[in-house]
Amino acid sequence: MDAFHDFQFKPHFDHDNHLTGFTQKDMFGSKHYFGEDGHPTGHSSKNPFTHHSDYFDASNKPLGDSINEINGHDFQKFDGSLGHTPKMFELKDPNFHNDVHNHFSNYRSGLLSHIR
């Protein structure tokens, strides 16, 4: 089931639970990004030589690469300058809100059981 789940078209949400976009992996390990309207915005793939990710826009134009953090920057743009991963690639985990709710619900239950 995990392999099947990896290839699903997964929705992602912001902190207010609004849809921000979708991701989908292909059989080669590339991750494809889609806007909230479902249109492609880009993709990333693991570079076999650097073991970091290479990022491309929807027209397959290279945007840059992930790097080990240098002075607070984790991305090297195609022109060689340092920066941060483009916003379209910063989609949040769709289970974030459920995980937070479950954590605090369990914490609350534990505290109530100690009070009784």
C-alpha positions in Angstrom: 0.0 0.0 0.0 2.9 2.4 0.7 4.1 2.2 -2.9 0.7 3.0 -4.2 0.2 5.8 -1.7 3.5 7.4 -2.9 2.1 8.0 -6.4 -1.2 9.6 -5.3 -2.1 13.2 -6.2 -1.8 14.6 -2.6 -3.4 17.9 -1.5 -1.5 20.3 0.7 -3.0 23.0 3.0 -1.7 26.2 4.7 -2.0 26.9 8.5 -5.6 28.1 8.0 -6.5 24.8 6.3 -6.8 26.5 2.8 -5.7 24.4 -0.2 -2.3 25.6 -1.5 -1.6 23.0 -4.1 -0.9 19.3 -4.9 2.2 17.1 -5.2 2.7 13.8 -7.0 5.7 11.5 -7.3 6.5 9.6 -10.4 8.2 6.2 -10.8 11.6 7.8 -11.2 11.5 9.6 -7.8 10.8 13.1 -9.2 8.2 15.1 -7.3 5.8 17.2 -9.4 4.1 20.3 -8.0 0.7 21.7 -8.9 -1.1 24.9 -8.0 -4.4 24.9 -6.2 -6.1 24.9 -9.6 -4.3 21.6 -10.5 -2.0 23.2 -13.2 1.7 22.2 -13.1 4.0 24.7 -11.4 7.3 22.7 -11.5 9.1 19.6 -10.4 12.1 18.5 -8.4 14.3 15.5 -8.7 17.2 14.0 -6.8 20.6 14.6 -8.3 22.5 11.3 -8.3 25.9 13.1 -8.0 25.2 15.6 -5.2 22.3 13.8 -3.5 20.5 17.1 -3.3 17.4 18.1 -5.3 17.3 20.0 -8.6 14.3 22.2 -9.2 12.6 23.1 -12.5 9.6 25.3 -13.4 6.6 24.1 -15.3 8.4 24.7 -18.6 11.4 22.5 -17.4 13.6 25.6 -17.0 16.2 24.9 -14.2 15.6 27.1 -11.2 18.5 25.9 -9.0 19.5 23.2 -6.5 19.1 22.5 -2.8 22.4 22.8 -0.9 23.7 22.3 2.6 22.8 25.5 4.5 25.3 28.4 4.0 24.6 31.6 6.0 20.9 30.7 6.4 20.5 29.9 2.7 19.5 26.4 1.6 19.2 27.0 -2.2 21.6 27.9 -4.9 19.8 29.6 -7.8 20.6 28.8 -11.4 22.6 32.1 -11.7 24.8 31.0 -8.8 23.4 33.3 -6.1 22.2 31.9 -2.8 18.6 32.0 -1.6 15.7 29.9 -0.4 13.6 27.2 -2.0 11.0 28.9 -4.2 7.6 29.2 -2.6 5.8 26.9 -5.0 8.0 24.0 -3.6 7.1 24.7 0.0 3.8 22.8 0.3 2.8 21.7 3.8 2.0 18.2 5.0 -1.7 17.6 4.4 -1.9 15.8 7.8 -0.4 18.7 9.8 -3.6 19.9 11.4 -4.8 16.3 12.2 -1.5 15.5 13.8 -1.5 18.7 15.9 -5.1 18.1 17.0 -4.4 14.4 17.9 -1.2 15.4 19.9 -3.0 18.0 22.0 -6.1 15.8 22.4 -4.0 13.0 23.7 -2.1 15.4 26.0 -5.4 16.8 27.4 -6.7 13.3 28.0 -3.5 12.4 29.9 -3.8 15.5 32.1 -7.4 14.8 32.8 -6.6 11.2 33.8 -4.0 12.5 36.3 -6.4 15.0 37.8 -9.1 12.3 38.6 
